[in-house]
Amino acid sequence: MRQGSRAGRAVSAAAPVVVAALAHIGPAVTWLPELRRRRFPELAGQGDAGHVALTFDDGPDPASTPRVLDALDGLGVRATFFFLGENVARWPAVAGDAARRGHELAVHGWSHGRPWLPSPGRDVREVLRAAHVVGEVAGQAPRWYRPPYGILTAGRWAAARRAGLRPVLWTAWGRDWREDATPASVRATVAAAMRGGDTILLHDTDHTSAPGSWRATLGALPGIVRDCHEAGLGVGPLGRHGMTGTGTSADPSGGAGGGAGASRSVAGARRSGGADAAGGRHGPGGCGDERGRGAVRDGADPP
């Protein structure tokens, strides 16, 4: 009888801890690709059907970010860079150069830690701190927040709201953080998952990735842009992606949806040989034209 009583008391004592843990990690279910795409399309980064948002995580890095910026200049493309606050504080000139070249700077948190233990106060402090340093080098307050690993806990949701940031994850990635990534594998992985209206996740540094993996990303960029062009899709930053909702809400009724019925997938365009390229890489609706017209593969977390 005593043993049963002690067990009951232990369960009762543990219950609040379990409830708190579930409340903390519960929102992270939005990491699931299909759930996010179907129920929370704008959190997934779905915008105008004729446009693709190009985004990079984990920078800035003086060894690799300038190379990525040069490549984007050559392609006539602008992107959104989700920078880590600690990296911006370490290399503000690199972050500032991205802003001066016309790219959009966003917040990836202060550091790249995993958020398994609840710490709402820390989350708020770190996101606010990161938003401040990013805003200083950008010359304007950032709009977007992508948490490390794409894991949105309750604390991170609250921190984003406090900082006036809107969480945006992704719908297609290149798995470019892996040791075995190559330009061909990154390009093929993006193409296999992406349709018009999607948001691509890449990395401009190996800060939390396999050493030198950013070179695969750099080598894949021209092909990714070309594939988008051949599918008749414009490429640009999230700020030009036609995201209709506001604030930090992930209300599925507020999403623009993919509108993918009118747009071919990038993989389909590659198979069919693509649209007429007479307009040139920088022509209307082409991948270099930020104005444009308007599923994540299964696997490990991106860094």
C-alpha positions, -999 to +999 in steps of 0.1 A: +000+000+000+028+023+009+046+016-023+014+024-043+011+056-024+047+066-031+043+058-067+012+079-070+029+109-053+058+105-077+035+105-107+016+136-094+049+154-088+062+146-123+030+156-141+036+193-141+071+188-154+058+166-183+031+191-191+056+220-191+079+200-214+051+192-238+040+228-239+076+239-246+083+214-274+048+211-288+051+238-315+081+220-329+057+196-346+057+223-374+091+209-384+072+180-401+073+190-438+038+178-449+021+192-418+038+225-423+031+227-460-006+218-457-016+235-425+008+264-421+018+274-457+033+308-449+053+294-420+066+269-446+076+299-468+050+295-495+044+327-514+036+338-550+033+308-574+055+325-599+083+332-575+109+313-554+125+327-523+162+320-520+175+319-484+208+311-467+215+302-430+243+303-405+265+332-417+281+355-420+316+340-425+345+359-440+358+328-458+326+319-476+299+345-475+317+369-498+321+341-524+283+335-522+276+372-525+299+374-556+281+345-572+247+360-566+259+393-581+269+375-612+235+358-614+217+391-608+198+375-578+191+388-544+184+366-514+175+365-477+204+357-453+194+343-419+225+354-399+235+342-364+239+371-340+272+359-327+286+358-362+273+393-371+290+406-339+322+389-349+322+399-385+299+430-389+317+441-421+308+409-439+271+412-428+271+448-438+285+440-472+255+416-478+231+445-469+250+470-491+247+446-521+209+446-517+203+414-499+178+411-471+191+403-436+171+382-412+176+365-378+187+329-371+191+334-334+222+343-314+239+309-315+231+275-330+222+256-299+195+229-296+164+241-276+153+210-257+153+225-222+127+253-216+143+287-210+118+314-221+139+342-207+170+331-225+151+327-257+138+363-256+171+378-246+190+360-274+165+367-302+163+403-292+201+406-290+204+390-325+177+412-339+195+443-326+229+434-341+214+424-374+193+456-376+224+477-368+244+464-398+213+463-421+203+498-413+167+486-407+148+463-384+148+427-396+114+411-405+120+373-405+132+347-380+142+311-387+153+292-356+183+269-357+174+234-369+139+248-378+127+239-343+101+263-331+095+258-294+070+278-274+099+300-261+111+307-295+076+316-307+073+340-278+107+355-285+099+361-321+067+378-312+085+400-286+111+410-312+085+417-339+098+390-361+079+365-383+090+329-383+096+314-417+110+279-423+114+263-458+098+240-483+129+228-502+165+224-492+198+212-508+211+191-479+242+211-485+255+208-449+265+172-454+301+159-459+291+141-491+273+171-506+284+180-542+271+208-565+252+181-585+236+166-553+226+200-539+210+211-572+192+178-577+178+177-541+165+213-545+149+205-579+133+173-567+113+190-539+106+225-552+077+241-570+067+277-577+059+296-545+085+277-524+113+288-502+148+272-506+171+266-477+208+267-483+239+276-463+265+303-470+290+288-444+302+256-429+299+272-394+278+243-382+282+220-412+308+197-427+340+215-433+341+230-468+305+220-476+297+256-486+317+249-518+290+225-529+264+253-524+285+277-544+289+253-572+252+245-573+239+281-574+241+287-611+223+255-619+196+262-593+190+296-608+190+282-643+165+255-633+142+282-619+145+303-650+136+273-672+105+267-651+095+303-656+100+313-620+114+345-605+139+343-577+145+368-549+143+374-511+114+367-488+105+404-488+094+400-525+078+366-521+042+378-518+038+365-482+003+379-474+001+373-436+015+396-410+032+393-376+042+359-362+010+341-369+010+307-385-027+307-391-033+283-420-062+304-432-038+333-438-014+315-460-010+323-497-006+286-505+017+274-531-006+280-560+014+252-576-013+242-600-003+270-624+035+264-620+056+236-631+080+220-607+117+227-612+124+190-617+097+189-644+112+219-661+146+201-662+131+170-676+111+189-703+140+211-713+125+243-698+107+274-711+120+296-738+150+314-725+149+342-751+143+367-724+177+360-710+187+353-674+177+387-663+145+390-684+110+394-670+100+364-650+135+349-653+154+338-622+175+369-621+144+391-621+134+397-584+101+411-595+091+377-609+054+371-613+042+374-582+086+191-494+113+189-477+128+156-484+130+131-454+163+132-436+183+147-408+179+182-394+198+209-413+224+227-393 
